[in-house]
Amino acid sequence: MATLCGLSLEALGAAYRKYRPPYDRGKMNGKDYWRLVTSEASERLTAKDIESLIDLDTTNSIELNPTMLRWANLLVEYKYRTAIISNMTPDDMSRMRHEGILNRLGTFEVKIFSSFVGLVKPENAIYQQCLTCLGLAPKEVLFLDDKVENIEAARGLGMKTFLFHSVDPDLDTLSRNFNLPCCC
């Protein structure tokens, strides 16, 4: 994506994060988002380049991990309640619908996607909405995420948290540390 944008990895990362919240909230479309991200690039991108960036970005965002899905199903079998809070753009959601990915998330009792609710992680309101939907107190919830800022926000509300890195070691650690079933 950096090569296509004509930006260094650092410049792309900074612009990507800077302009992302409105896109994740559903207040901006992908074309406008990527035009902002690449506004400082030396070359103007074509409409085809922008479509390629949207495609690359959504491909990265919507990939499901089969082991995690099996684990979520196992948790439900053991009578745990499950939820998803995800920063997903309108383009992500459209592709998830088109490719049938939303149907594969049926295990999850609560599904909160940022572009549907106009809120993004790590804002407290998105976590509060999930807690309300689950009818649980923060201390009753274990929140997993791969971003430190999202973990810190959930912990600040009183949730138990786990910074997730990789399926194989982390599912085993989660099972041991939180006395959860493991499908590993």
C-alpha positions in Angstrom: 0.0 0.0 0.0 2.9 2.4 0.8 4.4 1.8 -2.6 1.1 2.4 -4.4 0.6 5.6 -2.4 4.1 6.8 -3.1 4.7 7.2 0.7 7.2 5.8 3.1 5.8 3.2 5.5 6.1 5.7 8.3 4.3 8.5 6.4 1.6 6.0 5.3 1.1 4.8 8.9 0.8 8.3 10.3 -1.7 9.4 7.6 -3.6 6.1 7.9 -4.1 6.6 11.6 -4.7 10.3 11.4 -7.6 10.2 9.0 -9.0 6.8 10.1 -11.6 7.6 12.8 -14.2 9.3 10.5 -13.8 6.4 8.0 -14.3 3.8 10.8 -17.3 5.8 12.1 -19.0 5.6 8.6 -18.8 9.4 8.2 -16.5 9.1 5.1 -16.3 6.9 2.1 -13.1 5.0 1.1 -12.4 7.2 -1.9 -12.3 10.4 0.3 -10.3 8.6 3.0 -7.6 7.4 0.6 -7.5 10.8 -1.1 -6.8 12.3 2.3 -4.2 9.7 3.2 -2.3 10.2 -0.1 -2.8 14.0 -0.2 0.9 14.5 0.7 2.2 12.0 -1.9 4.3 13.4 -4.7 2.0 11.8 -7.4 -1.7 12.0 -7.8 -3.4 8.6 -7.7 -5.9 7.4 -10.3 -9.4 6.2 -9.5 -8.0 2.6 -10.2 -5.2 3.2 -7.6 -7.8 4.3 -5.0 -9.9 1.2 -5.7 -6.8 -1.0 -5.3 -6.1 0.7 -1.9 -9.7 0.1 -0.7 -9.4 -3.5 -1.8 -6.1 -4.1 -0.1 -7.3 -2.4 3.0 -10.5 -4.4 3.3 -8.7 -7.6 2.5 -6.5 -7.0 5.5 -9.4 -6.0 7.8 -11.9 -8.7 7.1 -9.8 -11.8 7.2 -11.2 -14.3 9.7 -9.0 -16.7 11.7 -10.6 -20.2 11.6 -9.0 -21.2 15.0 -10.5 -18.1 16.6 -13.9 -18.9 15.2 -13.6 -22.5 16.5 -12.7 -21.2 19.9 -15.6 -18.8 20.0 -17.9 -21.7 19.2 -16.3 -23.7 22.0 -16.9 -20.9 24.4 -20.6 -20.7 23.5 -20.8 -24.5 24.0 -19.5 -23.9 27.5 -22.1 -21.3 28.0 -19.9 -18.2 27.8 -21.4 -15.2 26.1 -19.4 -13.7 23.2 -19.3 -10.3 21.5 -17.3 -8.5 18.9 -16.4 -4.8 19.0 -14.7 -4.0 15.8 -13.6 -0.8 14.0 -14.9 -1.6 10.5 -15.4 0.9 7.7 -18.4 1.0 5.4 -16.3 -0.6 2.7 -15.3 -3.4 5.1 -18.9 -4.1 6.0 -20.0 -4.1 2.4 -17.4 -6.6 1.5 -18.2 -8.8 4.6 -21.8 -8.9 3.5 -21.0 -9.6 -0.1 -18.6 -12.4 0.8 -20.9 -14.0 3.4 -18.5 -13.3 6.3 -21.1 -11.7 8.5 -23.0 -15.0 8.4 -19.9 -16.8 9.8 -20.0 -14.6 12.9 -23.4 -16.0 14.0 -21.8 -17.5 17.1 -21.3 -14.0 18.6 -24.3 -12.8 20.6 -23.4 -9.2 20.2 -21.8 -7.7 17.2 -20.8 -4.0 17.3 -19.2 -2.5 14.2 -18.0 1.1 14.4 -19.4 2.2 11.1 -22.9 1.0 12.1 -22.9 2.8 15.5 -20.8 5.8 14.8 -18.3 5.0 17.6 -14.8 3.7 17.5 -12.4 1.9 19.8 -10.8 3.1 22.1 -13.7 5.5 23.0 -15.5 4.4 26.2 -18.9 4.7 24.6 -18.4 1.7 22.2 -17.4 -0.5 25.2 -20.4 0.8 27.2 -22.7 -0.1 24.3 -21.4 -3.6 24.3 -21.7 -4.0 28.1 -25.3 -2.7 27.8 -26.1 -5.2 25.0 -24.7 -8.0 27.1 -26.2 -6.8 30.3 -22.9 -7.4 32.1 -20.8 -5.3 34.5 -17.2 -4.6 33.3 -15.7 -6.9 35.9 -17.6 -9.8 34.3 -16.0 -9.3 30.9 -12.7 -10.4 29.4 -11.8 -8.1 26.5 -9.2 -9.3 23.9 -7.6 -7.0 21.4 -4.3 -6.6 19.5 -3.9 -2.9 20.2 -2.6 -1.5 23.5 -4.8 1.6 23.4 -8.0 -0.5 23.1 -6.8 -2.8 26.0 -6.1 0.3 28.2 -9.5 1.8 27.5 -11.3 -1.5 28.4 -9.1 -1.9 31.5 -9.9 1.7 32.5 -13.6 0.7 32.5 -12.9 -2.2 34.8 -12.8 -5.1 32.3 -10.3 -7.9 32.5 -8.1 -7.6 29.5 -5.7 -9.6 27.3 -3.4 -8.2 24.7 -3.6 -10.7 21.8 -0.6 -11.3 19.5 -0.9 -14.8 17.9 -3.4 -17.6 18.1 -1.2 -20.5 19.0 0.5 -19.3 22.2 -2.2 -16.8 23.2 -5.2 -19.2 23.2 -3.2 -21.6 25.4 -2.3 -18.7 27.8 -5.9 -17.4 27.8 -7.1 -20.9 28.7 -4.7 -21.3 31.5 -4.8 -17.8 32.9 -8.6 -17.4 32.8 -9.7 -21.0 33.2 -11.3 -21.1 29.7 -11.7 -24.1 27.4 -9.1 -24.4 24.7 -9.5 -25.8 21.2 -5.7 -26.0 20.6 
